[in-house]
Amino acid sequence: MKHWLFKTEPSEFSIDDLRRSPQGTAPWDGIRNYQARNLIRDEMAEGDRVLIYHSSSDPTGVAGTARIARAAYPDHTAWDPKSDYYDSRSKPEAPTWFMVDVRFEERFAGLLTLVAMREIPALREMIVLRKGMRLSVQPVTAAEFEAVVRHARALGKAAGG
């Protein structure tokens, strides 16, 4: 099993949107970065665990967890001229872009903010903490994943959640 961090803008799609999806499962589509595409296509498998990270918000941070519910398959939004994610170079017979389905697992009582994550020694090498790291899909070590979950749950308990 591998572990991942998926960045999402909560104004577009949040952990709560995922939780409200049918069966708590939704496609993770619209990835248009080749490095992220390669991780989705070549590395992700059903059952992998995911940290859902709210970006472009104030504050930013990890909001909860999910699992990969379906491994990579072609992102059909690339073929729809009306989609924000349309790519005329991608064809059904030779797809350029891929997506996975994710299933809601847990919403933390509060965000484990980026600022708080920087203070956790176990996360010192975490990719999301690197300056200028904007990749929307990132690998996370099992130890980093567990440290994030442990600290987020502890914050929730301290806040009465």
C-alpha positions, 0 to 999 in steps of 0.5 A: 500500500502506498500513501498520497497527498491530494491537493484540492481547493475547498471552494471547488471540491472539499473533503465535505464534498467528497463525504457527500458524494454518492457512496462517499466516492468521487472521481479525482479528475482534471489533473493536467500535470505530467508528473502528477499524471504519471503518479496516478497512472503508474503508481496508485492502486486501489486501497492506497491511502490519501491525505486530502489537503485544502489548498488556496484557502486560509489557512491551508492544511490537511482536512481528512483522509480517503482511499483510492477506490478505483485505480487509474483510468482515462480522464474522459473530461479531457475529451469534452470541449465544454469541460474546463479540463478539455485537451484536444490532444487527448483521444479516447483511443490514446488518452493523455490524462488519467484519474482515480476514484477516491472514497471518503474515509475521515474528516478531521475535527479541524485542519492540520495546518501547513504551519502546524505541520512545519512544527512536527519533526516527523514531517521534516522531509514531507514534500508538501513542506518544500518551498515552491512545491505546487504538485497537486498529487504527491507521494507521502511515506507511511510514517508521514501519513500516520504522523499527520493523522495522529497529530490531526486527531490529537488537535481535534481532541484538544479542541473538544472534537 
